[in-house]
Amino acid sequence: MRHTLLIAIVLLLSSWAGAAQIETAPEVGSYAPPFVLKDLEGKTVSLESLKGKVILLNFWATYCVPCKTEMPSMNALYEALKDKGFLVLAVSIDTSVKPVKSFISGKKLRFPVLLDKDKEVFFDSYAALGLPTSFLIDRNGIIVEKVVGPKEWGAPDVKDKILRLLSAK
Amino acid sequence: MKRMNRLGAWGLAAVVAALSACSSTVLVSKDGKGYFLGSGSNAAYRMLCESGDLKKVLADTRLPEETREGLYKYNCSSERSGDRVKQIYAALTAAERKDLRLAFTRNGYDINYLPC
């Protein structure tokens, strides 16, 4: 009886610890915090509704040169793998929509772009510090990689990794 | 004037960005001046600590006392440390980070983000 009680206490404590982990800054291995944001047309998009896809969540801004530099390779990756269940979600922390729309249309970028004007998702939920910061999220909503700074998204190892995630259940 | 201050802040941010890495902490700016939390610079100390601003910002939050004390200590004492500030920041819950962000904003600061 005492033994059972002890196990129950340990299980309870470990579940609390797990919950606390979700609450703090998300890292590799933790669930991607849910969010709801509007896209450039004002349409609401929730991360929850995209569960089942492999997602590259990218935080950027039009005043961030390295962010803009990596976008063409990100777009090419999106175009190549979107039909297999891969999605790029670019979250801009610009305070107005106009420069974002202008940049996206000028560069002919096809992936969805969301706006986080108050930085609620960037700062509060994802505890990011620099731009760009990207999170690769698997089909189960778990963060499998965090990339701080720009990256060459067209590199073969990146594509291979995403293909592996796409083929996993 | 406000626009000039904002331009000044971003100009300064660009300079700081060139000198810093992505691993820096949050940049807070006010009146055209911006500094990383936990920075060891004297100018940051004057802006956040000598002015009493950080005390006011932290008092304006609902963060646990221990967290507020830690943030004050690692910004405004001889133990100033960007790494310790980052540790505290990462351990905050989303609601606590929001609380901190809004407290800075209410007290006249912008929280800015820099290109890596």
Chai-1 contact restraints between the chains, C-beta under 6 A:
chainA,res_idxA,chainB,res_idxB,connection_type,confidence,min_distance_angstrom,max_distance_angstrom,comment,restraint_id
A,E23,B,T93,contact,1.0,0.0,6.0,A-B,restraint_1
A,T24,B,A91,contact,1.0,0.0,6.0,A-B,restraint_2
A,A25,B,A90,contact,1.0,0.0,6.0,A-B,restraint_3
A,C64,B,P115,contact,1.0,0.0,6.0,A-B,restraint_4
A,V65,B,P115,contact,1.0,0.0,6.0,A-B,restraint_5
A,P66,B,P115,contact,1.0,0.0,6.0,A-B,restraint_6
A,P66,B,C116,contact,1.0,0.0,6.0,A-B,restraint_7
A,F123,B,R97,contact,1.0,0.0,6.0,A-B,restraint_8
A,F123,B,R101,contact,1.0,0.0,6.0,A-B,restraint_9
A,D124,B,A94,contact,1.0,0.0,6.0,A-B,restraint_10
A,D124,B,R97,contact,1.0,0.0,6.0,A-B,restraint_11
A,D124,B,K98,contact,1.0,0.0,6.0,A-B,restraint_12
A,S125,B,A94,contact,1.0,0.0,6.0,A-B,restraint_13
A,A127,B,A90,contact,1.0,0.0,6.0,A-B,restraint_14
A,G130,B,C22,contact,1.0,0.0,6.0,A-B,restraint_15
A,G130,B,C116,contact,1.0,0.0,6.0,A-B,restraint_16
A,L131,B,Y113,contact,1.0,0.0,6.0,A-B,restraint_17
A,L131,B,P115,contact,1.0,0.0,6.0,A-B,restraint_18
A,V148,B,C22,contact,1.0,0.0,6.0,A-B,restraint_19
A,G149,B,C22,contact,1.0,0.0,6.0,A-B,restraint_20
A,G149,B,C116,contact,1.0,0.0,6.0,A-B,restraint_21
